[in-house]
Amino acid sequence: MSGIQFVIDAQGRKVGVLIDLKKHGTIWEDFWDGFVSELRRKGKGIPYEQYRVERLRRNSPGA
């Protein structure tokens, strides 16, 4: 596949990949979004009211 190069270790195993972002940037963004989403899915959330109070505190003048 053009625009994709594998990084090979001394034993010939694929250990990484180089992606031409000019050619495959959209696919990379989709992959990255899915990866981040999966990480956040396992994370612990906070109640909306707690978030709102903290957000208002940070954005208030003099904060």
Sequence and secondary structure as in RCSB ss.txt:
>XXXX:A:sequence
MSGIQFVIDAQGRKVGVLIDLKKHGTIWEDFWDGFVSELRRKGKGIPYEQYRVERLRRNSPGA
>XXXX:A:secstr
 TTEEEEE TTS EEEEEE HHHHHHHHHHHHHHHHHHHHHTS    HHHHHHHHHHHHSTT 
